[in-house]
Amino acid sequence: MTEDQVQESTLATLLKGFRPAGFFSSAGKSTTHQSKSSVNQRQILWAVRTLDGGAVEISPLVAGYPAPANMRMNKKIERPKFLEQYWPEPELFFQDAMTTFAARGDLQGYPQNVKELIKAYLPLVLVYLATNQRAKAETVIDFLVAHNVPMCEKQKKLLNRVAVELRKEGQPEAALECYASVEKYYGKDEHLHFNIARTLWDMRKLKECLQHLELCLKINPHLAVAKQFRDKLVKMLAQKKATSQQVKPGLVVDSKFKIAT
Protein backbone atom coordinates (compact mmCIF):
# COMPACT_ATOMS: atom_id res chain seq x y z
CA MET A 1 0.00 0.00 0.00
CA THR A 2 1.43 3.36 -1.01
CA GLU A 3 1.65 6.33 1.37
CA ASP A 4 -1.15 8.08 -0.54
CA GLN A 5 -3.40 5.02 -0.21
CA VAL A 6 -2.70 4.82 3.53
CA GLN A 7 -3.69 8.45 4.02
CA GLU A 8 -6.79 8.03 1.87
CA SER A 9 -8.06 5.12 3.96
CA THR A 10 -7.59 7.09 7.18
CA LEU A 11 -9.24 10.24 5.90
CA ALA A 12 -12.17 8.73 4.02
CA THR A 13 -14.52 8.81 7.01
CA LEU A 14 -13.16 11.98 8.58
CA LEU A 15 -13.55 14.08 5.44
CA LYS A 16 -17.28 13.38 5.33
CA GLY A 17 -17.78 15.77 8.23
CA PHE A 18 -15.14 18.25 7.08
CA ARG A 19 -16.85 21.53 6.17
CA PRO A 20 -14.53 24.38 7.22
CA ALA A 21 -16.00 27.85 7.68
CA GLY A 22 -14.57 30.97 9.31
CA PHE A 23 -11.10 32.50 9.12
CA PHE A 24 -7.97 30.69 7.93
CA SER A 25 -4.52 32.02 7.19
CA SER A 26 -1.84 31.17 4.68
CA ALA A 27 1.82 31.88 4.08
CA GLY A 28 2.90 35.30 2.87
CA LYS A 29 6.22 36.81 1.86
CA SER A 30 7.67 39.81 3.66
CA THR A 31 10.93 41.68 3.16
CA THR A 32 13.26 42.28 6.08
CA HIS A 33 15.49 45.32 6.56
CA GLN A 34 18.29 43.23 5.04
CA SER A 35 16.23 42.79 1.86
CA LYS A 36 15.90 39.05 2.40
CA SER A 37 12.62 37.37 1.64
CA SER A 38 11.08 35.52 4.57
CA VAL A 39 7.90 33.50 4.86
CA ASN A 40 5.28 33.87 7.59
CA GLN A 41 3.00 30.83 7.65
CA ARG A 42 0.07 32.79 9.08
CA GLN A 43 0.38 36.22 7.48
CA ILE A 44 -2.51 36.36 5.00
CA LEU A 45 -6.05 36.02 6.35
CA TRP A 46 -8.92 34.57 4.29
CA ALA A 47 -12.66 34.14 4.71
CA VAL A 48 -13.57 30.49 4.18
CA ARG A 49 -16.81 28.61 3.70
CA THR A 50 -17.80 25.24 2.25
CA LEU A 51 -19.99 25.21 -0.84
CA ASP A 52 -22.89 22.84 -1.39
CA GLY A 53 -20.79 20.69 -3.72
CA GLY A 54 -18.17 20.19 -1.02
CA ALA A 55 -15.46 22.44 -2.45
CA VAL A 56 -13.89 24.97 -0.10
CA GLU A 57 -14.31 28.61 -1.14
CA ILE A 58 -11.53 30.98 -0.07
CA SER A 59 -12.13 34.71 -0.43
CA PRO A 60 -9.87 37.72 0.23
CA LEU A 61 -11.02 40.21 2.83
CA VAL A 62 -11.97 43.81 2.00
CA ALA A 63 -12.51 46.05 5.03
CA GLY A 64 -12.93 42.92 7.16
CA TYR A 65 -15.53 41.23 4.93
CA PRO A 66 -15.34 38.77 2.04
CA ALA A 67 -14.77 40.72 -1.15
CA PRO A 68 -18.00 41.71 -2.99
CA ALA A 69 -19.13 39.36 -5.75
CA ASN A 70 -18.15 41.76 -8.55
CA MET A 71 -14.53 41.88 -7.38
CA ARG A 72 -14.21 38.62 -5.51
CA MET A 73 -11.37 36.38 -6.54
CA ASN A 74 -12.66 33.13 -5.15
CA LYS A 75 -10.25 30.24 -4.87
CA LYS A 76 -12.08 26.94 -4.90
CA ILE A 77 -9.80 24.27 -3.53
CA GLU A 78 -10.19 20.60 -2.79
CA ARG A 79 -10.27 19.69 0.87
CA PRO A 80 -7.03 17.65 1.17
CA LYS A 81 -5.08 20.49 -0.44
CA PHE A 82 -6.82 23.01 1.80
CA LEU A 83 -5.77 21.05 4.88
CA GLU A 84 -2.13 21.33 3.92
CA GLN A 85 -2.00 24.97 2.83
CA TYR A 86 -4.19 26.84 5.34
CA TRP A 87 -4.05 27.38 9.09
CA PRO A 88 -7.20 27.56 11.29
CA GLU A 89 -7.87 30.93 12.96
CA PRO A 90 -11.02 30.42 15.08
CA GLU A 91 -10.04 33.01 17.69
CA LEU A 92 -9.63 35.74 15.05
CA PHE A 93 -13.04 34.95 13.58
CA PHE A 94 -14.60 34.97 17.05
CA GLN A 95 -13.04 38.31 17.96
CA ASP A 96 -13.20 40.20 14.68
CA ALA A 97 -15.93 38.81 12.48
CA MET A 98 -18.59 36.56 14.01
CA THR A 99 -20.93 39.35 15.18
CA THR A 100 -20.52 41.51 12.09
CA PHE A 101 -20.86 38.57 9.70
CA ALA A 102 -24.06 37.48 11.47
CA ALA A 103 -25.51 40.98 11.01
CA ARG A 104 -25.09 40.74 7.25
CA GLY A 105 -27.88 38.75 5.65
CA ASP A 106 -25.89 38.21 2.46
CA LEU A 107 -23.06 36.29 4.12
CA GLN A 108 -24.39 32.74 4.20
CA GLY A 109 -22.31 29.74 5.13
CA TYR A 110 -20.21 31.44 7.80
CA PRO A 111 -20.66 30.70 11.54
CA GLN A 112 -23.30 32.98 13.07
CA ASN A 113 -22.70 32.18 16.75
CA VAL A 114 -20.32 30.33 19.06
CA LYS A 115 -22.18 27.04 18.65
CA GLU A 116 -21.86 27.17 14.87
CA LEU A 117 -18.22 28.25 15.16
CA ILE A 118 -17.39 25.24 17.32
CA LYS A 119 -19.30 22.97 14.94
CA ALA A 120 -17.28 24.31 12.01
CA TYR A 121 -13.85 23.91 13.59
CA LEU A 122 -14.16 20.86 15.86
CA PRO A 123 -14.15 18.19 13.09
CA LEU A 124 -10.87 19.62 11.82
CA VAL A 125 -9.03 18.40 14.93
CA LEU A 126 -9.24 14.74 13.92
CA VAL A 127 -8.44 15.46 10.29
CA TYR A 128 -5.35 17.48 11.22
CA LEU A 129 -4.15 14.73 13.54
CA ALA A 130 -4.76 12.10 10.86
CA THR A 131 -2.56 14.10 8.47
CA ASN A 132 0.19 14.58 11.08
CA GLN A 133 -0.51 18.30 11.60
CA ARG A 134 -0.55 18.39 15.38
CA ALA A 135 0.12 22.15 15.70
CA LYS A 136 -2.99 22.99 13.68
CA ALA A 137 -5.10 20.55 15.68
CA GLU A 138 -3.93 22.09 18.94
CA THR A 139 -4.69 25.61 17.65
CA VAL A 140 -8.33 24.53 17.42
CA ILE A 141 -8.29 22.67 20.74
CA ASP A 142 -6.70 25.64 22.51
CA PHE A 143 -9.55 27.82 21.21
CA LEU A 144 -12.14 25.34 22.48
CA VAL A 145 -10.53 25.13 25.91
CA ALA A 146 -10.22 28.93 26.14
CA HIS A 147 -13.96 29.22 25.51
CA ASN A 148 -14.90 26.61 28.10
CA VAL A 149 -15.83 23.90 25.64
CA PRO A 150 -15.32 20.72 27.69
CA MET A 151 -12.90 18.18 26.28
CA CYS A 152 -15.15 15.26 27.13
CA GLU A 153 -14.40 11.55 27.19
CA LYS A 154 -16.10 11.10 23.83
CA GLN A 155 -13.58 13.43 22.20
CA LYS A 156 -10.74 11.66 24.00
CA LYS A 157 -11.92 8.33 22.58
CA LEU A 158 -12.05 9.84 19.08
CA LEU A 159 -8.47 11.08 19.39
CA ASN A 160 -7.37 7.65 20.59
CA ARG A 161 -9.22 5.97 17.74
CA VAL A 162 -7.47 8.11 15.16
CA ALA A 163 -4.11 7.29 16.73
CA VAL A 164 -4.83 3.55 16.71
CA GLU A 165 -5.87 3.68 13.05
CA LEU A 166 -2.70 5.57 12.14
CA ARG A 167 -0.60 2.93 13.87
CA LYS A 168 -2.43 0.08 12.14
CA GLU A 169 -1.97 1.77 8.77
CA GLY A 170 1.78 2.07 9.17
CA GLN A 171 2.12 5.63 10.43
CA PRO A 172 3.47 5.18 13.99
CA GLU A 173 5.12 8.62 14.10
CA ALA A 174 1.78 10.28 13.34
CA ALA A 175 0.14 8.10 16.00
CA LEU A 176 2.65 9.29 18.60
CA GLU A 177 1.90 12.91 17.67
CA CYS A 178 -1.77 12.20 18.23
CA TYR A 179 -1.07 10.61 21.62
CA ALA A 180 0.98 13.70 22.54
CA SER A 181 -2.16 15.81 22.06
CA VAL A 182 -4.18 13.39 24.17
CA GLU A 183 -1.59 13.70 26.94
CA LYS A 184 -1.53 17.52 26.71
CA TYR A 185 -5.28 17.94 27.19
CA TYR A 186 -6.26 14.86 29.21
CA GLY A 187 -3.11 13.91 31.11
CA LYS A 188 -1.57 10.47 31.41
CA ASP A 189 -3.34 7.25 32.32
CA GLU A 190 -2.51 3.57 32.04
CA HIS A 191 -4.29 3.17 28.70
CA LEU A 192 -2.35 6.04 27.12
CA HIS A 193 0.95 4.54 28.25
CA PHE A 194 -0.11 1.13 26.93
CA ASN A 195 -1.12 2.56 23.54
CA ILE A 196 2.17 4.44 23.27
CA ALA A 197 4.05 1.26 24.17
CA ARG A 198 2.18 -0.65 21.45
CA THR A 199 3.19 2.02 18.91
CA LEU A 200 6.83 1.97 20.04
CA TRP A 201 6.78 -1.83 19.64
CA ASP A 202 5.88 -1.39 15.99
CA MET A 203 8.79 1.05 15.65
CA ARG A 204 11.11 -1.55 17.30
CA LYS A 205 11.99 0.95 20.03
CA LEU A 206 11.93 -1.79 22.64
CA LYS A 207 13.56 -0.03 25.58
CA GLU A 208 11.19 2.96 25.29
CA CYS A 209 8.32 0.51 24.87
CA LEU A 210 9.29 -1.17 28.15
CA GLN A 211 9.47 2.20 29.93
CA HIS A 212 5.88 3.00 29.01
CA LEU A 213 4.69 -0.48 30.03
CA GLU A 214 6.31 0.03 33.43
CA LEU A 215 4.59 3.43 33.76
CA CYS A 216 1.31 1.81 32.75
CA LEU A 217 1.63 -0.86 35.43
CA LYS A 218 2.74 1.67 38.01
CA ILE A 219 -0.65 3.36 37.57
CA ASN A 220 -2.61 0.11 37.31
CA PRO A 221 -0.68 -2.97 38.47
CA HIS A 222 -3.65 -5.21 37.69
CA LEU A 223 -3.87 -4.53 33.95
CA ALA A 224 -3.35 -8.08 32.74
CA VAL A 225 -2.63 -7.34 29.07
CA ALA A 226 0.10 -4.88 30.06
CA LYS A 227 1.67 -7.41 32.45
CA GLN A 228 1.75 -10.07 29.72
CA PHE A 229 3.23 -7.59 27.26
CA ARG A 230 5.85 -6.42 29.80
CA ASP A 231 6.89 -9.95 30.76
CA LYS A 232 7.25 -10.98 27.14
CA LEU A 233 9.34 -7.92 26.38
CA VAL A 234 11.58 -8.35 29.44
CA LYS A 235 12.27 -11.95 28.41
CA MET A 236 13.00 -10.90 24.84
CA LEU A 237 15.43 -8.16 25.90
CA ALA A 238 17.20 -10.56 28.30
CA GLN A 239 17.66 -13.13 25.53
CA LYS A 240 18.89 -10.45 23.18
CA LYS A 241 21.42 -9.24 25.77
CA ALA A 242 22.62 -12.77 26.49
CA THR A 243 23.11 -13.47 22.79
CA SER A 244 25.11 -10.29 22.28
CA GLN A 245 27.39 -11.16 25.24
CA GLN A 246 28.27 -14.65 24.06
CA VAL A 247 32.00 -14.97 23.32
CA LYS A 248 32.53 -16.04 19.76
CA PRO A 249 35.31 -18.65 19.29
CA GLY A 250 38.44 -17.24 17.74
CA LEU A 251 40.14 -18.43 14.56
CA VAL A 252 42.74 -21.21 14.89
CA VAL A 253 45.58 -21.49 12.37
CA ASP A 254 47.32 -24.89 12.28
CA SER A 255 50.83 -25.70 11.13
CA LYS A 256 49.66 -25.99 7.56
CA PHE A 257 48.17 -22.50 7.73
CA LYS A 258 44.64 -23.82 7.45
CA ILE A 259 41.99 -21.83 9.29
CA ALA A 260 39.61 -23.68 11.61
CA THR A 261 36.81 -22.30 13.81
N, C-alpha and C positions, 0 to 999 in steps of 0.2 A: 504494500500500500504506500503510495507516494505521500509526501508531506501535505500536499494540497488536498488529497483525498481524506487524510486524517482530520484536517481542520474542517472540511466540509461535513463529515459525519458528526463532529462535535457541535457545530453551529446550526445544523439543520433545524433542530427544535427551537433553539434559542432565538433564531432570527424571525420566527413566526410572530413573536411578541415585540419585535424591535421596531418601534415607530418614534424616532427621536423628534423632539419639538422643543424649541427654546433658543438659547444662545450657545454657540460653539465657536471656538477660535481655531486659527490655523497659523502656520509659520509665516513670518514676514521678514524682509531684509531691511536692515538699518545700517547706516554708515557711522563708524566711530570717528573720533577726532583724529585718528591716525589713518583715516581713509581706507580702512579695511572693512570689508563686508562681513557682517555677522548675522546669524539667524536667531530669531526669537520664536520659539515654538507656539507661543500663545499671544502673538501681537495683533493679529487681524481678527476682528469680531464679526460674526455672521448671524443672521436670523435664519432659523432652520425649522422646517415643518415637513411632515411626511404626506405625500400626495395619495390619492385614493388608489392609484396603481401600485403603490409600494415604494416608488422612487423617492429619494430624499431631495427636497428643494432647498437650495442654499442661496440666500439673497443678501446683497450688501446693505448696509444701514445708511440711511440719510436722515440726519437730525434725530437719530435714535429709533427710527422706524424702518421696516423693510422698504426698499426703494419703490416708488410708485410704478404701476404696471407699464406706463409708457416709457420708462427709463430703466426698468428693472433688468438686470443681467443675471437671470436665474441660472444656476448651475445645478442640473439634475444629475445626481450621482448614485451609483449602486451602493447598497448598504455595506458590503464588505470593504469597499474602497473608502467609504465615509468613515468607517471605524478606524482605519489606519491613519487618515490624514487630518482628522479634526478632534479637538479636545473639548470635553463637556465643560460648560460654564453655568451651572444652575444658580449659583449665588449671584452672579451678575444679572441674570434674567430676573431673579427674585427682587433684587434691589432696584434695578433701573428700568424694567420694562413690564413686569407682570400687570401692574395696575393700569398703566397707560395703554397697553395692548388690549386689555379687557374692555376699556372704555371706547375702543374703536370697533364699530360693528363690521368693518370691512376686513378685519384681520382674523380670519378663521383658521383653525388648525394649530393655533398657539395656545399654550396653557393659560387659562383664565383665572386660576386660583391655586393655592398651595397644593390642594389635593390633586389637581390635574398636573401640576408641575412634578410632583413626586411620581405620579403614574407614568409620566413621560420619561423620566430619567432612571427610575429604579431598575427596569429590565436591562438597561445598559451595563449594570454592574457584572452580571453573569457573562454577558457577551465579551466584555473587556477582559475578564479573567480567562475566558476560554481562548482568547487570542493573545494571551500572555502580555496584557497591558495593565499591569497591576496599578500603576500610578493613576491612570485614568479612572479605574474602578474606585480607588480610594478617594479621588476628588469628589465623586458622587456620594460615596458613603459618608465622607466628612460633612457634606452639606446636609444629609439626612440627619446625622447625629446632632449637628448644630441647631437644627430646627425641631429637635425633640421627637423625631420619628424613631420609634423603638426598633432596635435590631433584634427581632424576635427569633425564637427557635426555628421557626419555619424558614426564615432567611438563612440561618446558619446551616440548616440541612441542605438547602439549595447550593450554597457555596461548597459544602463538602461533596455534594453529588457531582458538581462540575469538576472538582479536583480529582475525584475517583475516576471519572470518565477520561480525563486527560491522561492519567497514569495508565489506564487500560489501553489507550490508543497510542501509547508510545511517546508521550510528552511529559516525562517525569519532572523536568525543570519547571514547566508551566504549572504542574500540579503543586510543587513546593511553593511557588509564588502565591498560588491560591490559598494554600494553608497558612502562609504568612499573613494574609489579610484576615483569615479566620482568627488567628492568634491575636492580631492587633485589636480587633473589635470585641472578641468574646473571651479572650484569655485562653489559658492552657487547661486541657483536661486529659484524662487517660486515652480517650478515643482519638484526640488530635495527635498525641504522641504516637499512638499505634499506627495511624494512617500515614504519618510522616515516615515512620520506620518501614512500613510496607513499600513506600515510594523509594526510599534509600536502598532497600533490598534490590529493587529493579535496576538501580543505578550501580549496583555492586559496591556500594559504600558501606561495607559491613560493620566497621567499627562505629561509625555514626549511627547506623541502624541499631546496634546494640545499645548505644547510649539512650536513644529514645525509648527503646523497650524497657530499659531500667527505670526511666522517668515515669513511663506509663504504669509500671508495677509499683512504683513508690507511691503513686496516687491511689491505685486500686490493686492491692496485692492479690486479689481473688479473681482477676480477669484471666480466665483459663486459656483463652486463645493466645494472649500475650505471653503467658508462662511457657506454653508449648513452643511458641516462636522463639523466645529467649533461650530456652534450653537447647533447642536445635542449633541455634546460631552459636552459642557458647561451645558446644561440642565440635561444630564445624571449624571454628577459629582455633580451637586447641589442636585439632588434627592437622590443620594447615601449618600451625607453628611447629608442631613436632616434625612434620615432613621437612620443613625448611631447615631444621636444626640437625637433621641426620648427616653424619659425616660420610661423604662419598669416598669410596676406596681410591687410593692413588694409583698411578700407572707404574707397572713393574717392568723393567727392561732386563732381559736375561743376557747371558754371555754371548748369545748370537744376535743380540740387538733386536730381538723380537719384543713387541709390546704386548703385555698381558694385563688384564684388569681383574 
